[in-house]
Amino acid sequence: MERLWPRGISRKSANLNEWNTEIAPSPELRKWFDHKKERFEEFAWRYRLELKEKEGLLNELRQAAKHETVSLLYAAKNPEINHALVLKEVLLKGLQQ
């Protein structure tokens, strides 16, 4: 879930049921991170703090994931440092509890 639509994917071809921007990192955090590798660890920590305030939305995603495929979209160019990785970790951790 990203507040910015991913490059190279049209909304029509994405075939999404929902695009929930509220679970994405805050604009302030996203701008601070600026996709700089050296900031990723701090970004991930700060994003986890933001996600603690969105437990209801996380639980909705966890419930959906039990019955259907949940795709986490991101607009970052680097697949190794982006918010979707942090969100996936948080979602999976909650499913295992």
C-alpha positions in Angstrom: 0.0 0.0 0.0 1.5 3.2 -1.1 0.2 6.8 -1.2 1.7 7.2 -4.6 0.5 5.0 -7.4 3.3 2.7 -8.7 5.0 3.6 -11.9 4.2 1.5 -15.0 1.0 0.0 -13.7 -2.4 1.3 -14.8 -5.2 1.3 -12.3 -7.3 -0.7 -14.7 -4.7 -3.4 -15.3 -3.9 -3.7 -11.6 -7.4 -5.2 -11.1 -7.5 -4.2 -7.4 -10.3 -4.7 -4.9 -9.0 -2.0 -2.7 -6.1 0.6 -2.5 -5.8 1.7 1.1 -3.4 4.6 1.4 -4.0 5.0 5.1 -1.7 2.1 5.9 1.2 3.6 4.0 4.0 5.6 5.7 3.1 9.1 6.5 4.1 11.7 3.9 6.6 13.2 6.4 8.2 9.8 7.0 8.3 9.0 3.3 9.9 12.3 2.4 12.5 11.9 5.2 13.4 8.4 4.1 13.8 9.5 0.5 14.6 5.8 -0.4 18.2 6.2 0.9 19.6 2.8 1.8 21.5 4.2 4.9 18.1 5.4 6.3 16.2 2.2 5.8 16.7 0.7 9.3 15.6 3.9 11.0 12.7 4.2 8.5 11.5 0.7 9.2 11.6 1.4 13.0 9.6 4.7 12.5 7.1 3.0 10.2 6.5 0.2 12.6 5.7 2.9 15.2 3.2 4.4 12.8 1.6 1.0 12.1 1.0 0.4 15.9 -1.6 3.1 15.6 -3.3 1.3 12.7 -4.0 -2.1 14.2 -7.5 -2.2 13.0 -6.4 -1.7 9.4 -3.7 -4.3 9.9 -6.2 -6.8 11.2 -8.5 -6.2 8.2 -5.6 -7.1 5.9 -4.7 -10.1 8.0 -8.3 -11.4 7.7 -8.3 -10.8 4.0 -5.0 -12.7 3.6 -6.6 -15.8 5.2 -9.0 -16.0 2.3 -7.5 -14.3 -0.6 -4.2 -13.0 -2.1 -3.2 -9.7 -0.7 -0.8 -7.7 -2.9 1.4 -4.9 -1.4 2.2 -2.3 -4.0 5.1 0.1 -3.7 6.4 2.9 -6.0 10.1 2.6 -5.0 12.6 1.5 -7.6 14.6 -0.6 -5.1 12.8 -3.9 -4.2 15.2 -4.3 -1.2 14.4 -1.1 0.6 10.7 -0.1 0.6 7.8 0.1 3.0 6.1 -3.0 1.6 8.8 -5.2 3.1 8.2 -3.7 6.5 4.4 -3.9 6.2 4.7 -7.6 5.0 6.8 -8.4 8.1 4.3 -6.7 10.4 1.4 -8.5 8.8 3.0 -11.9 8.9 4.1 -11.5 12.5 0.4 -10.8 13.4 -0.8 -13.9 11.5 1.6 -16.1 13.4 0.4 -15.0 16.8 
